Amino acid sequence: MTTPDDHALLRRAVALAAEARAGGNPPFGSLLAGPDGTVLAEERNTTLTDRDITAHPELKLARWAARELDPDTAAGTTMYTSCQPCGMCEPVIRQAGLRRVVFALSGEQLLDIRPGSGRPPVPQEGPALFGEVRAVVEGYYR
């Protein structure tokens, strides 16, 4: 359950989304807060101005956390974001070891108010060459 403190930080994420939109980018914003609610970092979507399809604020914050925070500190953080993290950002957030995500707009709600990308799914084939790749990967994660 979200709290009034969560709502205050979530409103800041929504304000960051408005700033992204005013700057010519898609309207998405996020911030990362410590356990006491202190804002550690903020980001806006810059996919258009940076000409970088991966410049989502959630991804930028997760990368920042993995680089700048020790694992125990990261595990105490909460990401507040204007929209539910997409399929690209969610696993990066998990990999960065963040504790929690609070979002204003769900991915499903976004699809109701935004037209689709118009791009067809990219076909994927595999697995293939299991034995060859296993020899490279096996033993790394010990």
MIGUZA-774343 format. One record per residue: residue in one letter; y, z, x of N, C-alpha, C, CB in turn. Coordinates in pm, whole numbers. Atoms other than C-alpha are relative to their C-alpha. Last residue first. Glycine has a CB too. Layout:
["A", [Y, Z, X], [Y, Z, X], [Y, Z, X], [Y, Z, X]];
...
***
This chain:
["R", [72, -127, -25], [-1969, -889, 2982], [91, 106, 47], [-110, -19, 101]];
["Y", [-46, -109, 86], [-1789, -1179, 2819], [-81, 128, 18], [-6, -43, -144]];
["Y", [-144, -25, -17], [-1826, -1436, 3099], [43, 126, -74], [82, -119, -50]];
["G", [-27, -96, -106], [-2204, -1409, 3115], [147, 29, 20], [-58, -49, 128]];
["E", [86, -118, -6], [-2272, -1721, 2916], [31, 88, 120], [-146, -41, 3]];
["V", [-57, -113, 71], [-1974, -1957, 2888], [-80, 128, 20], [9, -32, -146]];
["V", [-136, -28, -48], [-2055, -2228, 3146], [54, 131, -59], [94, -116, -37]];
["A", [9, -34, -142], [-2433, -2231, 3094], [138, 36, 56], [-60, -118, 79]];
["R", [47, -139, -9], [-2375, -2222, 2717], [-6, 45, 145], [-139, 15, -65]];
["V", [-116, -88, 12], [-2167, -2538, 2745], [-41, 147, 8], [73, -27, -132]];
["E", [-96, 21, -110], [-2456, -2737, 2884], [118, 95, -8], [49, -144, -2]];
["G", [54, -52, -125], [-2720, -2592, 2653], [98, -13, 116], [-128, -72, 34]];
["F", [6, -146, -1], [-2511, -2645, 2341], [-47, 54, 134], [-91, 49, -111]];
["L", [15, -39, -141], [-2433, -3010, 2415], [-4, 151, 17], [115, -59, 82]];
["A", [72, 98, -81], [-2318, -3061, 2054], [-3, 51, 144], [66, -143, -9]];
["P", [0, -13, -146], [-2198, -2826, 1783], [-82, -111, 66], [-54, 135, 40]];
["G", [57, -89, -99], [-2055, -3031, 1637], [-79, 108, -70], [109, 62, 90]];
["E", [144, 19, -18], [-1833, -3271, 1451], [-50, 94, 109], [-33, -147, 36]];
["Q", [54, -70, -117], [-1487, -3212, 1311], [-150, -21, 5], [35, 152, -2]];
["P", [145, -20, -6], [-1296, -3441, 1076], [-41, 71, 130], [-72, -135, -12]];
["V", [54, 67, -119], [-919, -3379, 1068], [-150, 25, 3], [70, 51, 132]];
["P", [69, -85, -96], [-807, -3289, 716], [-52, -84, 117], [-117, 76, -69]];
["P", [140, -25, 35], [-569, -3540, 556], [-63, 96, 102], [-81, -132, -6]];
["R", [90, 42, -108], [-196, -3501, 610], [-144, 31, -40], [36, 72, 134]];
["G", [29, 143, 12], [31, -3495, 308], [-93, -52, 108], [127, -77, 4]];
["S", [-41, 69, -122], [172, -3161, 420], [-23, -150, -8], [-76, 57, 119]];
["G", [97, 4, -108], [153, -3024, 68], [49, -79, 119], [-130, -58, -49]];
["P", [94, 112, 6], [462, -2966, -145], [-94, 4, 121], [76, -135, -5]];
["R", [-19, 97, -108], [605, -2617, -135], [-97, -115, -18], [-20, 67, 138]];
["I", [-142, 37, -6], [655, -2375, -426], [31, -104, 107], [84, 123, 24]];
["D", [-54, 25, 134], [293, -2329, -538], [145, -47, 3], [-10, 127, -85]];
["L", [48, 131, 45], [161, -2370, -183], [52, -35, -139], [-152, -2, 1]];
["L", [-75, 103, -72], [381, -2079, -74], [-43, -138, -46], [-21, 14, 152]];
["Q", [-131, 10, 64], [230, -1857, -343], [85, -108, 65], [74, 135, 5]];
["E", [22, 64, 131], [-117, -1931, -207], [132, -17, -75], [-99, 83, -84]];
["G", [24, 141, -25], [-8, -1851, 149], [-19, -78, -130], [-120, -19, 89]];
["S", [137, 36, -40], [126, -1521, 25], [-9, -150, 27], [-101, 40, -110]];
["L", [49, 112, 80], [499, -1442, 31], [-141, -35, 46], [95, -124, 12]];
["A", [-70, 8, 128], [641, -1111, 151], [-61, -103, -93], [147, -32, 24]];
["F", [-69, 126, 28], [404, -1022, 435], [61, 1, -139], [-96, -118, 14]];
["V", [-54, -14, 135], [284, -701, 600], [81, -126, -26], [89, 132, -16]];
["V", [-98, 101, 38], [57, -740, 903], [42, 28, -144], [-57, -146, 16]];
["R", [-22, 24, 142], [-130, -455, 1070], [102, -110, -19], [46, 130, -71]];
["R", [69, -87, 97], [-274, -324, 1393], [6, -51, -142], [58, 138, 5]];
["L", [-97, -66, 87], [-189, -594, 1647], [-73, 74, -112], [101, -102, -58]];
["G", [33, -139, 27], [-464, -661, 1898], [101, 74, -85], [-16, 72, 126]];
["A", [-103, -83, -64], [-322, -982, 2046], [-21, 148, -26], [138, -42, -48]];
["Q", [29, -1, -144], [-650, -1157, 1953], [101, 87, 76], [2, -143, 56]];
["R", [120, -82, -21], [-598, -1061, 1588], [-29, 13, 149], [-122, -62, -73]];
["I", [-40, -138, 30], [-245, -1199, 1587], [-117, 94, 27], [49, 13, -147]];
["V", [-78, -40, -118], [-375, -1515, 1756], [50, 143, -18], [119, -98, 25]];
["P", [90, -40, -109], [-645, -1544, 1489], [74, 42, 127], [-95, -113, 32]];
["E", [82, -119, 30], [-383, -1525, 1210], [-96, 35, 114], [-79, -22, -128]];
["C", [-59, -125, -48], [-133, -1771, 1362], [-92, 121, -15], [129, 27, -73]];
["M", [-20, 5, -145], [-324, -2099, 1335], [44, 137, 52], [107, -108, 37]];
["G", [129, 6, -69], [-466, -2035, 987], [10, -13, 150], [-79, -114, -53]];
["C", [84, 118, 25], [-123, -1940, 857], [-130, 9, 80], [77, -130, 37]];
["P", [30, 85, -114], [32, -1595, 859], [-99, -111, -33], [-54, 85, 113]];
["Q", [133, -31, -53], [140, -1472, 515], [-30, -93, 118], [-109, -13, -109]];
["C", [111, 69, 65], [509, -1545, 466], [-131, 38, 70], [21, -155, 3]];
["S", [-44, 52, 129], [831, -1357, 538], [-111, -68, -77], [114, -96, 21]];
["T", [-24, 144, 0], [670, -1155, 812], [30, -51, -140], [-120, -73, 59]];
["Y", [-59, 26, 131], [648, -793, 912], [42, -145, 0], [121, 96, -31]];
["M", [-80, 121, 11], [414, -734, 1204], [45, -12, -144], [-81, -127, 45]];
["T", [10, 71, 126], [297, -377, 1248], [90, -121, 7], [39, 92, -121]];
["T", [-110, 78, 57], [232, -218, 1583], [-32, -55, -138], [36, -114, 92]];
["G", [-80, -83, 89], [6, 66, 1693], [110, -75, -72], [59, 112, 77]];
["A", [85, -49, 109], [-269, -149, 1845], [74, 91, -97], [-120, 73, 57]];
["A", [18, 110, 96], [-5, -329, 2052], [-79, 47, -121], [-72, -119, 67]];
["T", [-127, 17, 70], [84, 3, 2217], [-11, -109, -106], [113, -33, 99]];
["D", [-18, -115, 88], [-279, 77, 2302], [130, -10, -80], [-1, 129, 81]];
["P", [83, 6, 121], [-334, -277, 2433], [18, 118, -96], [-144, -8, 40]];
["D", [136, -37, -37], [-36, -268, 2671], [-83, 6, -128], [-3, 138, 78]];
["L", [45, -132, 43], [264, -461, 2546], [-139, 30, 54], [2, 11, -152]];
["E", [-93, -108, -32], [453, -747, 2711], [-47, 142, -33], [127, -24, -70]];
["R", [-56, 9, -135], [213, -1044, 2734], [75, 127, 39], [94, -120, 10]];
["A", [112, 7, -95], [-9, -979, 2433], [50, 1, 144], [-84, -127, -24]];
["A", [69, -130, -1], [293, -864, 2231], [-113, -1, 103], [-55, 33, -139]];
["W", [-88, -96, -66], [497, -1173, 2323], [-72, 134, 15], [132, 18, -78]];
["R", [3, 34, -142], [207, -1403, 2230], [86, 98, 81], [48, -145, 23]];
["A", [133, -39, -48], [173, -1225, 1896], [-13, -29, 149], [-111, -73, -80]];
["L", [5, -146, -13], [549, -1252, 1842], [-135, 48, 53], [29, 65, -134]];
["K", [-86, -39, -112], [557, -1627, 1916], [-3, 152, 21], [145, -47, -25]];
["L", [68, 38, -124], [258, -1687, 1689], [83, 43, 121], [-26, -153, 5]];
["E", [116, -89, -16], [415, -1496, 1402], [-73, -27, 131], [-98, -16, -119]];
["P", [-42, -132, -49], [749, -1673, 1449], [-117, 96, 21], [99, 61, -97]];
["H", [-3, -90, 116], [589, -2019, 1426], [40, 139, 51], [-139, 4, -75]];
["A", [-108, -99, -12], [677, -2240, 1722], [19, 82, -127], [130, -70, 36]];
["T", [57, -135, -7], [337, -2417, 1723], [106, 109, 3], [-87, 12, 123]];
["I", [67, -34, 125], [466, -2754, 1598], [-62, 140, 1], [-108, -102, -28]];
["D", [126, -64, -38], [709, -2768, 1891], [-69, 47, -128], [24, 120, 100]];
["R", [95, 112, 3], [1016, -2990, 1864], [-138, 46, 47], [52, -117, 89]];
["D", [73, 1, -127], [1218, -2684, 1964], [-94, -120, 14], [-81, 128, 14]];
["T", [-98, 2, -109], [1474, -2745, 1688], [-66, 2, 138], [94, 118, -12]];
["L", [-78, 124, -3], [1203, -2846, 1443], [97, -4, 117], [77, -17, -131]];
["T", [85, 117, -19], [936, -2581, 1502], [79, -131, 10], [-100, -10, -114]];
["T", [-82, 97, -73], [1188, -2303, 1555], [-78, -130, 22], [45, 58, 136]];
["N", [68, 128, -18], [1058, -2043, 1308], [97, -95, 69], [-49, -58, -138]];
["R", [-21, 93, 110], [1239, -1717, 1368], [-83, -125, 27], [151, -35, -17]];
["E", [9, 145, -23], [1148, -1427, 1591], [26, -74, -130], [-138, -39, 57]];
["E", [-20, 82, 119], [1213, -1053, 1624], [-11, -146, 39], [138, 29, -67]];
["A", [-35, 141, -24], [1098, -797, 1879], [12, -71, -134], [-107, -71, 90]];
["L", [26, 32, -140], [1035, -423, 1915], [43, -142, 35], [-147, 17, 31]];
["V", [23, 143, -18], [1185, -305, 1587], [-11, -30, 149], [116, -84, -65]];
["T", [-97, 62, -90], [1144, 72, 1567], [-35, -147, 18], [3, 73, 137]];
["G", [-86, 93, 72], [935, 164, 1264], [107, -65, 86], [64, 70, -112]];
["D", [-110, -75, 61], [782, 477, 1421], [97, -89, -76], [74, 77, 106]];
["P", [50, -96, 100], [449, 302, 1485], [110, 79, -71], [-95, 96, 67]];
["G", [87, -104, -54], [625, 12, 1659], [-41, 97, -108], [69, 74, 113]];
["A", [-51, -137, -3], [768, -286, 1476], [-105, 94, 58], [40, 46, -142]];
["L", [107, -90, -40], [717, -660, 1525], [61, 139, 15], [-69, -48, 133]];
["L", [-35, -100, -100], [943, -901, 1342], [-121, 88, 27], [121, 86, -45]];
["S", [91, -112, -21], [896, -1222, 1151], [59, 98, 99], [-137, -50, 48]];
["G", [-46, -97, -98], [1089, -1514, 1008], [-96, 118, 6], [141, 47, -33]];
["F", [97, -105, -29], [1006, -1832, 817], [53, 89, 111], [-137, -61, 41]];
["P", [-48, -135, 30], [1235, -2079, 645], [-105, 110, 18], [51, 5, -139]];
["P", [68, -53, 118], [1149, -2411, 817], [32, 149, -18], [-153, -21, 11]];
["N", [145, -15, -15], [1413, -2500, 1075], [-64, 44, -131], [-32, 101, 110]];
["G", [66, 129, 9], [1768, -2634, 1056], [-151, 2, 16], [56, -89, 101]];
["G", [0, 66, -130], [1951, -2326, 1182], [-73, -133, 1], [-61, 90, 101]];
["A", [-140, 36, -29], [2031, -2211, 828], [13, -73, 133], [88, 126, 2]];
["R", [-37, 111, 89], [1657, -2224, 755], [143, -46, 28], [-15, 42, -147]];
["A", [74, 119, -47], [1576, -2008, 1057], [40, -121, -83], [-154, 24, -9]];
["E", [-66, 46, -122], [1852, -1763, 959], [-69, -125, 55], [0, 112, 106]];
["A", [-124, 66, 42], [1709, -1739, 607], [77, -53, 120], [88, 98, -81]];
["A", [41, 129, 58], [1366, -1665, 756], [123, -78, -46], [-97, 22, -119]];
["L", [29, 88, -114], [1524, -1395, 973], [-44, -138, -49], [-110, 63, 90]];
["A", [-131, 41, -54], [1670, -1243, 654], [-18, -92, 121], [84, 126, 40]];
["V", [-51, 101, 93], [1319, -1244, 503], [138, -49, 46], [9, 57, -145]];
["A", [77, 121, -26], [1190, -1061, 811], [47, -113, -91], [-151, 26, -21]];
["R", [-54, 56, -125], [1474, -808, 771], [-75, -128, 34], [-11, 103, 116]];
["R", [-128, 66, 34], [1369, -758, 408], [65, -60, 125], [97, 101, -67]];
["L", [34, 129, 58], [1016, -687, 533], [127, -77, -42], [-94, 18, -122]];
["L", [32, 88, -112], [1153, -411, 752], [-37, -140, -49], [-115, 59, 84]];
["A", [-124, 19, -77], [1321, -245, 452], [-25, -95, 117], [53, 136, 52]];
["H", [-85, 93, 73], [1012, -302, 236], [130, -28, 76], [32, 54, -139]];
["D", [55, 136, -18], [785, -137, 492], [93, -102, -65], [-143, -10, -60]];
["D", [-30, 36, -139], [1014, 170, 491], [-53, -140, 31], [-61, 103, 97]];
["P", [-141, 39, -8], [996, 175, 109], [42, -38, 143], [88, 112, -52]];
["T", [-91, -112, 23], [616, 181, 145], [144, -51, -4], [-17, 108, 110]];
["T", [-125, 5, -74], [345, -83, 121], [93, 113, -45], [68, -136, -17]];
["M", [-118, 0, 83], [0, 0, 0], [125, 0, 87], [0, 120, -94]];
***
